[in-house]
């Protein structure tokens, strides 16, 4: 509930950049998908760029147009989401991709919550 309130408060000012640090850490997957979908719609409508800091590569796969992967505090790879996840170049990114599942889309999660 607090994440949703804080997101609403942040969006009231119509910032140019919204930085979300683990925005769904305390939310169940269905609510998390709904919240992020709302953020996506509002940011697109208002021209707000969104930077999401997360350990959840699956969430990033669903909501990010570009991904930057860090290991040990260093940037190891960046690129468009689809390209980075389908053809990772860095060994660390290859390991991350090999151990994640991308089959469930945010739309699937939102429909399941209805």
Backbone as CSV, one residue per row, in Angstrom:
resi,resn,N_x,N_y,N_z,CA_x,CA_y,CA_z,C_x,C_y,C_z
1,UNK,0.814,-1.192,0.000,0.000,0.000,0.000,0.865,1.266,0.000
2,UNK,1.962,1.242,0.776,2.816,2.417,0.848,3.476,2.714,-0.494
3,UNK,3.894,1.644,-1.218,4.508,1.872,-2.523,3.537,2.587,-3.455
4,UNK,2.298,2.165,-3.435,1.300,2.756,-4.325,1.071,4.227,-3.986
5,UNK,0.994,4.538,-2.701,0.804,5.917,-2.275,2.004,6.773,-2.672
6,UNK,3.211,6.268,-2.423,4.413,7.028,-2.773,4.534,7.236,-4.276
7,UNK,4.157,6.220,-5.069,4.173,6.383,-6.527,3.189,7.459,-6.963
8,UNK,2.003,7.443,-6.383,0.999,8.453,-6.718,1.505,9.848,-6.370
9,UNK,2.122,9.985,-5.202,2.652,11.284,-4.796,3.764,11.743,-5.733
10,UNK,4.621,10.822,-6.140,5.722,11.172,-7.039,5.206,11.591,-8.409
11,UNK,4.151,10.947,-8.874,3.624,11.244,-10.208,2.808,12.535,-10.259
12,UNK,2.326,13.011,-9.119,1.537,14.248,-9.079,2.326,15.416,-9.651
13,UNK,3.607,15.461,-9.357,4.461,16.570,-9.805,4.866,16.470,-11.272
14,UNK,4.479,15.395,-11.944,4.825,15.152,-13.348,6.327,15.355,-13.607
15,UNK,7.144,14.538,-12.953,8.594,14.674,-13.143,9.005,14.254,-14.544
16,UNK,10.194,14.643,-14.941,10.736,14.197,-16.229,11.335,12.806,-16.090
17,UNK,11.813,12.476,-14.882,12.413,11.180,-14.605,11.888,10.669,-13.269
18,UNK,11.437,9.431,-13.268,10.966,8.765,-12.056,11.893,7.590,-11.800
19,UNK,12.575,7.597,-10.652,13.488,6.510,-10.291,12.789,5.633,-9.262
20,UNK,12.626,4.355,-9.604,11.970,3.397,-8.714,13.007,2.371,-8.268
21,UNK,13.292,2.346,-6.979,14.267,1.412,-6.424,13.510,0.259,-5.772
22,UNK,13.560,-0.912,-6.391,12.836,-2.100,-5.931,11.376,-1.747,-5.606
23,UNK,10.640,-1.226,-6.588,9.296,-0.707,-6.319,8.262,-1.761,-5.943
24,UNK,8.551,-3.014,-6.186,7.555,-4.052,-5.915,8.037,-5.061,-4.877
25,UNK,9.052,-4.702,-4.113,9.675,-5.664,-3.196,8.714,-6.242,-2.161
26,UNK,7.740,-5.484,-1.705,6.831,-5.983,-0.670,5.438,-6.289,-1.220
27,UNK,5.302,-6.323,-2.537,3.999,-6.559,-3.155,3.913,-7.974,-3.703
28,UNK,2.718,-8.542,-3.671,2.565,-9.852,-4.308,2.628,-9.649,-5.824
29,UNK,2.934,-10.693,-6.585,3.163,-10.543,-8.025,2.000,-9.931,-8.798
30,UNK,0.777,-10.222,-8.399,-0.375,-9.673,-9.125,-0.502,-8.168,-8.917
31,UNK,-0.363,-7.719,-7.681,-0.442,-6.289,-7.382,0.754,-5.574,-8.006
32,UNK,1.929,-6.189,-7.940,3.129,-5.598,-8.531,2.933,-5.352,-10.020
33,UNK,2.387,-6.325,-10.722,2.151,-6.178,-12.159,1.158,-5.059,-12.436
34,UNK,0.119,-4.965,-11.632,-0.872,-3.902,-11.824,-0.254,-2.526,-11.582
35,UNK,0.517,-2.401,-10.523,1.143,-1.124,-10.203,2.099,-0.706,-11.317
36,UNK,2.932,-1.626,-11.765,3.900,-1.288,-12.815,3.210,-0.988,-14.142
37,UNK,2.121,-1.657,-14.417,1.373,-1.361,-15.642,0.777,0.047,-15.569
38,UNK,0.281,0.431,-14.412,-0.237,1.800,-14.243,0.876,2.821,-14.406
39,UNK,2.037,2.545,-13.814,3.179,3.446,-13.965,3.554,3.564,-15.436
40,UNK,3.551,2.441,-16.152,3.893,2.465,-17.575,2.906,3.337,-18.350
41,UNK,1.630,3.169,-18.099,0.613,3.940,-18.822,0.707,5.432,-18.513
42,UNK,0.848,5.763,-17.240,0.931,7.171,-16.842,2.202,7.809,-17.380
43,UNK,3.327,7.109,-17.265,4.598,7.686,-17.732,4.580,7.883,-19.239
44,UNK,3.969,6.967,-19.950,3.876,7.113,-21.414,2.987,8.297,-21.774
45,UNK,1.856,8.407,-21.108,0.914,9.494,-21.404,1.502,10.863,-21.069
46,UNK,2.335,10.926,-20.025,2.871,12.209,-19.572,4.313,12.454,-19.991
47,UNK,4.889,11.521,-20.744,6.263,11.692,-21.220,7.298,11.616,-20.108
48,UNK,7.066,10.759,-19.126,7.985,10.604,-18.002,8.889,9.402,-18.270
49,UNK,10.187,9.593,-18.162,11.128,8.473,-18.248,11.159,7.773,-16.904
50,UNK,11.266,6.443,-16.935,11.273,5.659,-15.701,12.537,4.804,-15.655
51,UNK,13.255,4.899,-14.550,14.428,4.074,-14.286,14.078,3.159,-13.128
52,UNK,14.095,1.847,-13.370,13.771,0.881,-12.327,15.046,0.167,-11.904
53,UNK,15.362,0.239,-10.621,16.486,-0.494,-10.052,15.889,-1.749,-9.427
54,UNK,16.326,-2.917,-9.892,15.722,-4.154,-9.403,16.671,-5.328,-9.523
55,UNK,16.424,-6.328,-8.695,17.107,-7.611,-8.821,16.249,-8.584,-9.626
56,UNK,15.040,-8.180,-9.939,14.063,-9.037,-10.604,14.167,-8.871,-12.122
57,UNK,14.989,-9.698,-12.733,15.198,-9.605,-14.174,13.926,-9.940,-14.946
58,UNK,13.084,-10.789,-14.385,11.804,-11.106,-15.013,10.916,-9.885,-15.113
59,UNK,10.861,-9.096,-14.047,10.086,-7.865,-14.077,10.679,-6.892,-15.086
60,UNK,11.986,-6.785,-15.076,12.647,-5.892,-16.025,12.340,-6.310,-17.464
61,UNK,12.291,-7.606,-17.698,11.992,-8.112,-19.035,10.615,-7.666,-19.495
62,UNK,9.678,-7.549,-18.569,8.310,-7.176,-18.916,8.109,-5.672,-19.036
63,UNK,8.861,-4.875,-18.305,8.561,-3.454,-18.202,9.632,-2.514,-18.744
64,UNK,10.785,-3.043,-19.122,11.876,-2.157,-19.547,12.125,-2.260,-21.044
65,UNK,12.375,-1.118,-21.661,12.759,-1.129,-23.072,14.258,-1.372,-23.217
66,UNK,15.017,-0.998,-22.198,16.466,-1.219,-22.153,16.838,-1.736,-20.770
67,UNK,17.886,-2.552,-20.728,18.364,-3.110,-19.464,19.860,-2.863,-19.347
68,UNK,20.274,-2.538,-18.126,21.692,-2.454,-17.797,21.933,-3.477,-16.689
69,UNK,22.897,-4.346,-16.882,23.204,-5.394,-15.901,24.494,-5.014,-15.182
70,UNK,24.422,-5.094,-13.846,25.596,-4.797,-13.032,26.002,-6.036,-12.246
71,UNK,27.291,-6.186,-12.049,27.835,-7.253,-11.206,28.978,-6.655,-10.391
72,UNK,28.974,-6.900,-9.108,30.018,-6.378,-8.227,30.180,-4.864,-8.353
73,UNK,29.058,-4.157,-8.515,29.087,-2.700,-8.597,29.573,-2.145,-9.917
74,UNK,29.728,-3.009,-10.907,30.207,-2.557,-12.224,29.193,-2.908,-13.306
75,UNK,29.071,-2.024,-14.262,28.206,-2.257,-15.401,28.862,-3.291,-16.311
76,UNK,28.166,-4.403,-16.574,28.764,-5.446,-17.406,28.130,-5.532,-18.787
77,UNK,26.883,-5.033,-18.911,26.232,-5.105,-20.230,24.999,-4.217,-20.241
78,UNK,24.751,-3.582,-21.368,23.533,-2.794,-21.562,23.001,-3.062,-22.957
79,UNK,21.715,-2.794,-23.126,21.143,-2.919,-24.453,19.628,-2.978,-24.426
80,UNK,19.032,-2.980,-25.612,17.590,-3.152,-25.693,17.203,-4.475,-25.038
81,UNK,16.115,-4.468,-24.313,15.705,-5.624,-23.522,15.679,-6.914,-24.329
82,UNK,14.978,-6.900,-25.443,14.831,-8.133,-26.226,16.177,-8.670,-26.691
83,UNK,17.039,-7.792,-27.184,18.355,-8.223,-27.665,19.225,-8.731,-26.523
84,UNK,19.218,-8.018,-25.408,20.057,-8.413,-24.287,19.626,-9.757,-23.721
85,UNK,18.323,-9.998,-23.647,17.849,-11.249,-23.072,17.926,-12.423,-24.045
86,UNK,17.854,-12.150,-25.334,17.913,-13.240,-26.311,19.348,-13.573,-26.725
87,UNK,20.245,-12.593,-26.636,21.632,-12.821,-27.032,22.590,-12.106,-26.076
88,UNK,22.593,-12.514,-24.810,23.499,-11.849,-23.864,24.952,-12.091,-24.245
89,UNK,25.782,-11.097,-24.009,27.193,-11.199,-24.368,28.082,-11.466,-23.156
90,UNK,27.798,-10.812,-22.048,28.629,-10.964,-20.847,28.295,-12.276,-20.145
91,UNK,29.300,-12.925,-19.598,29.092,-14.202,-18.902,28.083,-14.069,-17.761
92,UNK,28.172,-12.979,-16.999,27.251,-12.773,-15.890,25.811,-12.674,-16.403
93,UNK,25.606,-11.944,-17.480,24.267,-11.807,-18.064,23.784,-13.145,-18.600
94,UNK,24.667,-13.900,-19.206,24.295,-15.237,-19.688,23.798,-16.106,-18.542
95,UNK,24.475,-16.031,-17.402,24.044,-16.804,-16.230,22.682,-16.343,-15.727
96,UNK,22.470,-15.034,-15.663,21.182,-14.514,-15.218,20.052,-14.981,-16.132
97,UNK,20.270,-14.860,-17.419,19.240,-15.221,-18.395,18.954,-16.716,-18.346
98,UNK,19.970,-17.508,-18.146,19.794,-18.965,-18.115,18.972,-19.425,-16.915
99,UNK,18.905,-18.605,-15.873,18.211,-19.004,-14.645,16.913,-18.246,-14.406
100,UNK,16.359,-17.635,-15.427,15.102,-16.895,-15.294,14.084,-17.420,-16.296
101,UNK,12.821,-17.140,-15.993,11.722,-17.545,-16.879,10.953,-16.299,-17.308
102,UNK,10.686,-16.176,-18.591,10.044,-14.972,-19.122,8.631,-15.257,-19.657
103,UNK,8.097,-16.440,-19.451,6.859,-16.829,-20.102,5.644,-16.019,-19.659
104,UNK,5.545,-15.638,-18.406,4.373,-14.937,-17.909,4.520,-13.449,-18.175
105,UNK,3.576,-12.883,-18.883,3.620,-11.455,-19.190,2.863,-10.670,-18.124
106,UNK,3.110,-9.378,-18.081,2.398,-8.537,-17.131,0.913,-8.543,-17.410
107,UNK,0.536,-8.620,-18.677,-0.877,-8.655,-19.023,-1.520,-9.916,-18.477
108,UNK,-0.809,-11.056,-18.524,-1.320,-12.301,-17.955,-1.569,-12.138,-16.462
109,UNK,-0.617,-11.521,-15.761,-0.755,-11.329,-14.322,-1.915,-10.394,-14.003
110,UNK,-2.075,-9.328,-14.775,-3.175,-8.391,-14.536,-4.518,-9.072,-14.772
111,UNK,-4.626,-9.881,-15.837,-5.880,-10.594,-16.109,-6.179,-11.599,-14.997
112,UNK,-5.166,-12.237,-14.462,-5.359,-13.213,-13.399,-5.869,-12.545,-12.129
113,UNK,-5.518,-11.281,-11.931,-5.925,-10.566,-10.727,-7.380,-10.080,-10.802
114,UNK,-7.930,-10.021,-12.000,-9.304,-9.515,-12.165,-10.346,-10.511,-11.722
